[in-house]
Amino acid sequence: MTKVLTHEHIRKLLRNFSAAIQLDQRSVDALPPAQFHPQYNDEMWRAWRIDHVSYIKRLLSTVEAIPSALLVELTTMATTYDTMVVRREALELFADAVSGSCPEELTTAENFLGWLIKGVRRRRSRRRRSASAKSAMAKWLARNDPLRIAEDPECQYILRKAS
């Protein structure tokens, strides 16, 4: 039987994502200017990262209020759906929250994760990926270029892959 995800697992996921975003900014800061596309807007992407870290901090303050039933649903999602599908949906949801597209719906960790579950289910790409919800959840958010900024056509810088 799969162990149910806990509040601490969610806190760790969010803390790790925040740390990856901050490390990404430091890595980008260390790149020589010649590595950037001429239209790269440092100020905009720096603010994007800062806003994500601030939003994650707000989510962290509400993790303890996540009901156990939602943790069970997250566990099921983690062991049933492809981690790349969850990653894509999570990044889109973070972008919506940070950009203000749906701020009132995503003000708490409970709401954010509820919307994540709904979004992943809509994609209908069930495929058992892991017997461990904890190990699957660790793959939901990338450590290298966590916000996929380098993939933007106006960025196109290359960071060394995290080991």
Secondary structure, 3 states (H helix, E strand, C coil): CCCCCCHHHHHHHHHHHHHHHHHHHHHHHCCCHHHCCCCCCHHHHHHHHHHHHHHHHHHHCCHHHCCHHHHHHHHHHHHHECHHHHHHHHHHHHHHHHHCCCCCCCCCHHHHHHHHHHHHHHHCCECCCCCCHHHHHCCCCCCCCCCCHHHCCCCCCCCCCCC
